[in-house]
Amino acid sequence: MSKCDNCASKGSCSTVGDSCSKLFPKFGNIKSIIGIISGKGGVGKSTVTGLTALELVKQGFSVGVLDADITGPSMPRFFGIQDKRAQILPGENKDEIRFEPVRSNSGIKVISLNLLTQEEEQPVIWRGPVINGVLNQMFSDTIWGELDYLLIDMPPGTGDIALTVMQSFPLTSLIIVSTPQDMVSMIVKKVVIMAQKLNVPISGVVENMSYVKCGSCEEKIRLFSKKTAEEQAQYLGLPLIAELPMDLDLTESMENGEVERYIFNTFNYKNIIGKIV
């Protein structure tokens, strides 16, 4: 069997078979791998990653999440599994190990450095090469099993991790996350140009914190910019996947570890997923 047969990048890659230098999971088969990234922190990448994962589960897909933000992991908190720990299992050889991911209440397989440390507040004080090595191991040595989608929550910017994921992982596409400010859009465009230079497909942009909806008249009140989400997406040169409002109920559900119940019972994210899958 060729490496290409089960590759998420099949059909969009210039290499073939054994000449491929991409990194592949050792313990599973993943149909699509989507990276979620932004040029700037604090724009809601992890939130968009989690919402996308949950909507995919609602549609019946099997989903995993790789928290690639090694120095600032937040996916365990999003899913309310921060008190659990991933298991480290022996591999076939004495020098090998495997990671058993933690499952969220809805069955999403999550691996994060915060699930591998004794305490979630424990900082990671590592240089770039060590961080890249750990990320590669978390991707390749986790027992993913059969997944329809693996979502990668990437750190912001165009640094080592972004370069590693874009060059070494068999990505199907990227989702770009931004907020409605010109300064943010300018920084986000750096990531867009980086992905284009590396020939990584981009599904489009999600504008987060786009507006507040009036409780009386349903009007969209834009707090950060008079420009529409469509205008910001046009500046980035990308399709607009969706604009997300500021939602205090969603925030409270994440803080209380009840985001999955909130998403399954209340929140509708289907308009975004329909443009990705």
C-alpha positions as CSV (number, residue, x, y, z in Angstrom):
1,M,0.0,0.0,0.0
2,S,1.4,3.4,-0.9
3,K,1.7,6.2,1.7
4,C,-0.6,8.2,-0.5
5,D,-3.6,5.8,-0.2
6,N,-4.5,7.0,3.3
7,C,-3.1,10.5,3.2
8,A,-5.3,13.5,4.0
9,S,-3.4,15.5,1.4
10,K,-4.0,13.0,-1.4
11,G,-4.6,14.7,-4.7
12,S,-3.2,18.1,-3.6
13,C,0.5,17.1,-3.1
14,S,3.4,17.2,-5.5
15,T,5.2,14.1,-3.9
16,V,4.3,10.5,-4.5
17,G,4.6,7.3,-2.5
18,D,7.9,6.6,-0.8
19,S,9.4,10.0,-1.8
20,C,6.9,11.7,0.6
21,S,8.5,13.3,3.6
22,K,5.3,13.9,5.5
23,L,4.8,12.6,9.1
24,F,2.0,10.1,9.5
25,P,0.2,8.7,12.6
26,K,1.5,5.3,13.5
27,F,-1.6,4.1,15.3
28,G,-4.6,5.1,13.2
29,N,-6.1,6.2,9.9
30,I,-7.2,9.8,9.5
31,K,-9.2,10.9,6.4
32,S,-9.0,14.7,6.8
33,I,-6.6,16.8,8.8
34,I,-7.5,20.5,9.3
35,G,-5.3,23.1,11.0
36,I,-6.9,26.1,12.7
37,I,-4.6,29.1,12.9
38,S,-4.4,32.8,13.2
39,G,-1.6,35.4,13.1
40,K,-2.4,36.8,16.5
41,G,-3.3,35.3,19.9
42,G,-6.6,35.9,21.7
43,V,-8.8,35.8,18.6
44,G,-10.5,32.5,19.5
45,K,-8.6,29.8,17.6
46,S,-9.3,27.2,20.3
47,T,-12.9,28.2,20.5
48,V,-13.3,27.8,16.7
49,T,-11.5,24.4,16.9
50,G,-13.7,23.1,19.7
51,L,-17.0,24.4,18.0
52,T,-15.9,22.8,14.7
53,A,-15.1,19.5,16.4
54,L,-18.5,19.4,18.2
55,E,-20.5,20.2,15.1
56,L,-18.7,17.5,13.2
57,V,-19.7,15.0,16.0
58,K,-23.3,16.2,15.8
59,Q,-23.2,15.3,12.1
60,G,-22.0,11.8,12.9
61,F,-18.3,12.0,12.2
62,S,-15.5,10.6,14.3
63,V,-13.2,13.4,15.5
64,G,-9.9,14.0,17.2
65,V,-8.2,17.2,18.4
66,L,-4.5,17.8,18.6
67,D,-3.6,20.7,20.8
68,A,-0.5,21.9,19.0
69,D,-0.2,25.1,21.1
70,I,2.5,23.5,23.2
71,T,3.3,26.5,25.4
72,G,-0.3,27.7,25.8
73,P,-2.6,24.6,25.6
74,S,-6.3,25.3,26.2
75,M,-8.3,22.5,24.5
76,P,-8.6,20.4,27.8
77,R,-10.2,23.5,29.4
78,F,-12.6,23.9,26.4
79,F,-13.9,20.4,26.7
80,G,-13.9,20.4,30.5
81,I,-11.4,17.5,30.7
82,Q,-8.6,19.3,32.4
83,D,-8.7,17.1,35.5
84,K,-8.1,13.9,33.4
85,R,-4.8,12.6,32.1
86,A,-3.8,10.9,28.9
87,Q,-2.2,7.5,29.4
88,I,1.4,6.8,28.3
89,L,1.6,3.2,27.1
90,P,4.7,1.1,26.1
91,G,5.3,0.6,22.4
92,E,6.3,-2.6,20.6
93,N,10.0,-1.7,21.2
94,K,11.3,-0.8,24.6
95,D,12.2,2.7,23.5
96,E,8.8,3.5,22.1
97,I,5.7,4.8,23.7
98,R,2.1,5.5,22.7
99,F,-0.3,8.1,23.9
100,E,-3.9,7.1,24.8
101,P,-5.9,10.3,24.2
102,V,-8.6,11.5,26.6
103,R,-12.2,11.3,25.3
104,S,-14.6,14.2,25.9
105,N,-18.2,13.5,26.9
106,S,-19.2,13.4,23.2
107,G,-16.4,11.0,22.3
108,I,-13.8,13.4,20.8
109,K,-10.3,12.2,21.2
110,V,-8.1,14.9,22.6
111,I,-4.3,15.0,23.1
112,S,-2.6,18.0,24.7
113,L,0.5,18.6,26.7
114,N,-1.7,19.7,29.6
115,L,-3.1,16.2,29.6
116,L,0.5,14.8,29.9
117,T,1.7,17.0,32.8
118,Q,0.9,16.4,36.4
119,E,-0.6,19.9,36.8
120,E,-2.1,22.0,34.1
121,E,-0.5,25.2,35.4
122,Q,3.0,23.6,35.0
123,P,4.8,25.8,32.4
124,V,6.7,24.5,29.4
125,I,10.2,26.2,29.3
126,W,11.6,24.6,26.2
127,R,13.3,25.9,23.1
128,G,11.9,25.4,19.6
129,P,13.6,22.1,18.6
130,V,12.3,20.4,21.8
131,I,8.8,21.8,21.2
132,N,8.8,20.6,17.6
133,G,9.9,17.1,18.7
134,V,7.2,16.8,21.3
135,L,4.5,18.0,18.8
136,N,5.7,15.5,16.2
137,Q,5.5,12.7,18.8
138,M,2.0,13.7,20.0
139,F,0.8,13.6,16.3
140,S,2.5,10.4,15.3
141,D,2.4,8.3,18.5
142,T,-1.1,9.0,19.7
143,I,-3.6,6.1,19.3
144,W,-6.1,7.9,17.0
145,G,-7.8,4.9,15.6
146,E,-10.2,5.5,12.7
147,L,-11.0,9.2,12.4
148,D,-12.9,11.2,9.8
149,Y,-11.4,14.4,11.0
150,L,-8.4,15.5,13.1
151,L,-8.4,19.2,14.0
152,I,-5.1,20.8,14.9
153,D,-5.3,23.8,17.2
154,M,-2.2,25.7,16.2
155,P,-0.4,28.5,18.1
156,P,-0.6,32.0,16.5
157,G,2.0,33.4,14.1
158,T,4.4,32.1,11.5
159,G,7.0,30.5,13.9
160,D,8.4,27.0,14.3
161,I,5.1,25.2,15.1
162,A,3.2,26.6,12.2
163,L,6.1,25.8,9.9
164,T,6.3,22.2,11.2
165,V,2.6,21.6,10.8
166,M,2.4,23.1,7.3
167,Q,5.5,21.4,6.0
168,S,5.5,18.0,7.8
169,F,1.9,17.1,8.5
170,P,-0.4,15.9,5.7
171,L,-2.9,18.7,6.0
172,T,-6.1,18.7,4.0
173,S,-6.6,22.4,4.6
174,L,-6.4,25.4,7.0
175,I,-9.1,27.5,8.6
176,I,-8.0,31.0,9.4
177,V,-9.4,32.8,12.4
178,S,-9.5,36.6,12.7
179,T,-11.4,39.4,14.5
180,P,-12.8,42.6,13.0
181,Q,-9.9,45.0,13.4
182,D,-7.6,46.2,10.6
183,M,-4.5,45.6,12.8
184,V,-5.5,42.0,13.4
185,S,-6.3,41.5,9.8
186,M,-2.9,42.8,8.8
187,I,-1.2,40.3,11.1
188,V,-3.5,37.4,10.1
189,K,-2.6,38.1,6.4
190,K,1.0,37.1,7.2
191,V,-0.2,33.6,8.0
192,V,-2.3,33.6,4.8
193,I,0.7,34.5,2.7
194,M,2.8,31.9,4.5
195,A,0.3,29.1,3.8
196,Q,0.1,30.2,0.1
197,K,4.0,30.1,-0.2
198,L,3.9,26.6,1.2
199,N,1.1,25.5,-1.1
200,V,-1.2,24.6,1.8
201,P,-4.9,24.9,0.9
202,I,-7.1,27.4,2.9
203,S,-10.8,26.7,3.3
204,G,-11.5,30.3,4.3
205,V,-11.7,32.7,7.3
206,V,-13.9,32.7,10.4
207,E,-14.4,36.1,11.8
208,N,-14.8,35.7,15.6
209,M,-16.2,38.3,18.0
210,S,-17.8,39.9,14.9
211,Y,-20.8,41.5,16.6
212,V,-23.2,41.5,19.5
213,K,-26.8,40.7,18.8
214,C,-29.4,43.0,20.2
215,G,-31.7,41.1,22.6
216,S,-34.8,43.1,21.5
217,C,-34.5,43.6,17.7
218,E,-31.8,41.0,16.7
219,E,-29.7,43.8,15.1
220,K,-26.0,43.0,14.7
221,I,-24.1,45.6,16.8
222,R,-20.5,45.8,15.6
223,L,-18.1,46.9,18.4
224,F,-14.7,46.7,16.9
225,S,-15.0,47.8,13.3
226,K,-17.6,49.4,11.0
227,K,-16.3,47.1,8.2
228,T,-18.3,44.0,7.5
229,A,-16.9,40.5,7.8
230,E,-17.1,40.2,4.0
231,E,-14.9,43.3,3.7
232,Q,-12.3,41.9,6.1
233,A,-12.3,38.5,4.2
234,Q,-11.9,40.4,0.9
235,Y,-8.8,42.1,2.3
236,L,-7.4,38.6,3.3
237,G,-8.3,37.3,-0.2
238,L,-10.2,34.4,1.3
239,P,-13.8,33.1,1.3
240,L,-15.8,34.1,4.5
241,I,-16.7,30.8,6.2
242,A,-18.7,32.5,8.9
243,E,-18.9,35.4,11.4
244,L,-19.3,34.4,15.0
245,P,-21.0,36.7,17.6
246,M,-19.8,37.4,21.1
247,D,-21.8,35.0,23.2
248,L,-21.7,35.2,27.0
249,D,-23.7,32.0,27.3
250,L,-21.1,30.1,25.3
251,T,-18.3,31.6,27.4
252,E,-20.1,30.7,30.7
253,S,-20.6,27.1,29.4
254,M,-16.9,26.8,28.7
255,E,-15.9,28.2,32.1
256,N,-18.3,25.7,33.8
257,G,-17.0,22.7,31.7
258,E,-20.5,22.3,30.1
259,V,-19.7,23.4,26.6
260,E,-20.7,20.1,25.0
261,R,-24.2,20.2,26.6
262,Y,-24.6,23.8,25.5
263,I,-23.5,23.1,21.9
264,F,-25.7,20.0,21.5
265,N,-28.8,21.7,23.0
266,T,-28.5,25.3,22.0
267,F,-25.8,26.6,19.8
268,N,-26.0,26.2,16.0
269,Y,-22.7,26.1,14.2
270,K,-23.9,24.2,11.1
271,N,-23.6,27.1,8.7
272,I,-19.8,26.9,9.2
273,I,-19.4,23.2,8.9
274,G,-21.4,23.1,5.7
275,K,-18.7,25.1,4.0
276,I,-15.8,22.9,5.3
277,V,-16.8,19.3,5.0
